[in-house]
Amino acid sequence: MSIIKFIKYRLNYIILICIVIAIIDIYLISLNSFVNKYIELTYINVFVLAIIFTFMCLDYSKWKSKYKDIYRCIEEEKNIGRHLIKVNSFEEEIMMGIICNLNKESDIELSKYKTAAKELDEYIAKWVHEIKIPLSALNIISERIENPDDSISIKNETEKMNFLVNSILYGSRGTSLSEDVFICKVNLESLVKKAIKNSAFLLIKNNLDVELKDLNYDIYTDTKLILYVFDQIINNAIKYSKEKGKIKFNSVKEENCVILSMKDYGIGIYKEDIGRVFYKGFTGSNGRERIYKSTGMGLYFSKNILDKLGHKVEVYSERNAYTEFKIYFYNISDYFI
């Protein structure tokens, strides 16, 4: 909002003023009113121009003060709110009308989007509920198969399908406009044990030991959503484990939070991939090299959910040594800052 732009916008008025002054000077000279007194005419012109300049400075100051917030929003690409415009002129009335129309159109589009997202969430929830019935039936059937190898194979694939079904459900909740979040006080150890129980079959089948240490702390989180995150991290630990591996769960109490460490001693993550493990669709070298190809969506959904819950997450890894996820569960007072 420089003075140059203001002069550009007022250029027609400035030219008009100069023309009017010139016409008056010519008229006065033609009447011989200032014969041999041209210096006085010059003083008058300077005086008039000084008055005009003063009023233009005041006008510029008022113009800059009036539109500076709107101009700042334009420069920073922010939405222009109706409160920024005071309707004192015809131009401002037009601006207000344009903004109201744009906001109305945006509200309509947003309403359509929310409705579509809600319908999709409801459809996914219904589909997950219905698909779990045949999956449960498959589990029961697998136990009746006499051949142990076939029974274990079917059970293994059924558990994988169960995991994927839950991933669809909670992944959609983590990225949708759903407000189905309930922060409550819960024991961390009980949550971890429940997550381990969810993956018990795959942990046993892959000969993974589980170590729990110092988990008896109360935290504040959404139980269903955080269990989905735990399931994802445990599933990754299983997927990228070594033979007879181990997953270690440990927590530390600090002044304003409880930090949960989930550490596996599998193949680890390449150094160049660590900073991108939460990117959408990122599979990295590990995801491309394994038998079961990774989709790159599990940790992406997990990060969205953790952000939604207000939990910080960090990942550390050393190739062919370990991978460690740290999740920060803050005190309840931090949710009201």
N, C-alpha and C positions, 0 to 999 in steps of 0.2 A: 504494500500500500504506500508507494513512494509518491513524492510531490510531482514527479514527472507524469505518473499515471493520472493523478488528479487534474493536472493541467491539460492532459490529453482529453480527458472527459469533459473539461470545461472550455475547450479551445474555441468552440463556436461563440460562447458568451464573451470570451476575451476579444475575439475578432470584432464582434458586434460593438463592444464598448469602444474599441479603438476607432472604428468607423464613425460612431456617434460623436466622439471627441473631435475627430478630424472635420466632420461636417459643421459642427458648432464653430470651430476655429475659422474655417473658411467663410462661414456666414458673418461672423463678427468682423473679420478682416474686410469683407466686401462692404460692410456698413461704415467703414473707416472709424470704427469705435476704438481701435488700438493703433492708430497712426503714430508711428515713432514710439510706440509703447509695447513692442513685441516681447520685451523681456518680462513684462508683467503678465502677458498672455502665457508665456512659458511657465512662470511661477504658478499661475492658476492651473495649467495642465498638470504640472508636477503635483500640486496639492490634491487635485481630483484623483490622479493616479495613485497617490499615497493612500487616500481614503479607500479607493477600490481595492488596492493591494491588502490593506488591513482587513477589510471585510472578507477578502478571499482567503486570507490566512485563518480567520475565524471559521470560515466555511470549511476549509480543509481539516482543521482540528475537529470540528463537529462530524465531518464525513468519516474521518479516520476512526474516531471513537465509536461511531454508529456501526460501522461495518467491519471493525477489526476482528471480532469474534467469528463472524461469518467467513471472512477471508482466511483466518487461521484454520478453520474447519476444512476449507477447500484445499489449502496447502498440505494439510496433514491427512487428507482424504477421509475425513470423518463425516458422520451424518450431521446435517444442519437441522437443528431443532427449531420448532416454531417459536420458542421463547427467545430466540436470538433476534427476532425481527419485531420491531415496534411499528405498527402501521400508522405512519404519519404523512405518507405521500402516496400518490397513485402507483409509483414504481414499487414501493414496499408492499402495497396491496396485491400487485401482480405476483411479486415474489412469494408472498404468503399463500396465494392461491396455488401456485406451482408446487410448493412444498407440501401443502395439504393433499393435493392430488397424488403426488408421488408417494407420500406416506400411506394414503388410502390403498393405492395399488400394492405397495409392499406388504401391508397388513393382510390384504386378500391372498397374496401369494404365500405368505407365511402361514396363514390359516390353512390353506390347501396342503402345504407341506406337513404341518403338524398332524392334520387329519390322516394323510397318507402314511406318515411314519407310525402313528398310533394303530392304524389298521394293519400295517405290516407286523408290528410288535405282537398284536393280538393273534394274527395268523401264525406267526412263528411259535408263540406260546402254545397255541392249540395243536399245531403240528408236532411239537416236541412231546406234548402230553400223549398224543395218539401213537406216535412211533415207539414210545417207551413200552407200550403194551406188548407188541410183537417181540421186542428185544428181551423183555422179561420172560416171555414164552420160550424164546430161543435158549436162554440160560437154563430154564427148567429141562428142556429137551436135551441139552448138552450133558446134563447130569445123568440122563438115562441111557446114554450111548455106552455100549459095553467096551468098545475100543478106547483105552485111556488117551492115546495120542490124538485120535479124532475128537474126543471130548474136550481135551485141553485146547486144541486148535480152534474149535468153534467158540469155546469160552473166551479165548484170547481175542478173536475177531469181534465178538459181541462186546467185550469191554472197550475195545477201540471205538466201536460205533457209539457206545454210551458216552464216551468222552467227547466225541465229535458232536453228538447231539447237544450235550451241555454247552459246548463251545459256541454253537449256533445261538442258543438261547441267551447266554450271558454276554456273548460278544455283541449281539444286537442291542442289548440293554445298555452296554457300555458306550455305544456310539450313537444311540438314538436320543430323542428329546424326552425320553421317559424320565419321570421324576420319582420312580419307584426305588428310592434310596432311604434306608432307615438306619441311622447311626445309633448304636446302642453299646452298652458295656458288656464285654464278653471276655471269657478267659482264653488267653492265647494258646495255652497248652491243649485245651479241648478242641480248639479250631484246627491246630496242626494234626492232632490225632484223628480227627474226622477226615481231613484231607488225605492222610495216609491210608485210612480205611477205604476211602473211595478208590484208591489205586492199589489196594492190597494185592489183588490177583496179579497184576503186571509187575509189581515189586518182587513178589515171590517167584514168578516165572523167570524173571531176569536176574535172580540171585542177588538182589540189592539189599544190603543191610541198612537199617535206619537207626540213627543215633539222636536222642533227644536230650537237651541239656539246658537248664535254667529257663524254662518256658512258663513258669507259673506266675504270670503277670496279667492284670486286667487291662484291656485296651478298648478303644472306641472305634468301631467300624461297622460296616454293613456285612452281616454274616454270610449271606448268599453270594454277594459279589466278591468278597475277599476269598471265599473258598474256591471260586472259579479261578482266581489268580494263582492260589496255591496249587490247584490241580494242574494248571498250565506249566508251572515251574517244575513240579514233580514229574509230569509227563515228559518234559524236555530232558530232565535228568535221566529218566529211564531210556529215552530214545538215543541219547548220546553217551550212555554209560559204557564202562569197560566191563569185562567179565569179572564177576564177583566184586562189584563196586559198592559204593556207600554214599548215602545222603545224610548230611548232618544238619540238624536244626538247633540253633542256639540263639539266645536273646540277651540283650544288655539293657538295663534300666538306666536312663539318663535323666537329667533335671526336667526336661519338658517332653520327653518321649520314651517309647520302648522301641528298640531296634531289633528286628528279627533277621537273623542270618540263615539263609537256605543254601547250603554248600554241597555240591556233588564233586566226586573225584573221577570224572569221566574224561572225555577227549578234549574238553576245554573249547575256547573260542579263539579264532585267529585275532591277533592284535588289531589288524586293520578293520575287523568286523565289529568290535566291541561297541563303538560309538553309534552303530546303526542297527543294533538288534531290535530296537523298538520301532523301527520304520515300517510303514505299511508295505506288506508284500516282500520285505527283505528276508532272504533265505541264507545268504552268506555261503561260504565254502562248505561248511558242515551240512547245510540243507541240500546241497547239490551232490555231495559225495556219498551220502547214506543210501541204504536200500529204499527206505521209505522217504520219499521226497517231502520236504517241508513246504508249507503254504506261505509261511512268513506272516501269518495273521494272528497267531496265538499271543505272542508278546506285544503285538500292536494293540490288540483288544485289552490285554492286561494293563498296559500303560494308560490307556484311556480310562479304564475303571479306577486305577489308582489315583489319577489326576482328579477324577470326579469325586473320589472319597477324600481327597486332600492328603494322601499318603505319598511321601517322597520315596523313590526307588533308585538304587544304584546297582551296577553290575561290575564285577571284577572277574578276571579270568587269566589263566596261563595255559597255553597250549599243551595238551597231553598231561595236565596236572589237575586242574580244578576249574569250576565255575561257581561263583558266589553271587547271590542276589541279596541285597539288604533293603528291607522295607521299614520305613519310619512311621510309627503309630504315635501321633501327637496327643497331648492331653486334651481333655474336653474343652478347656478354656480357649484353646487355639481355634476352635470352630466358630467362636463368637467375636474374633478380632475384626 
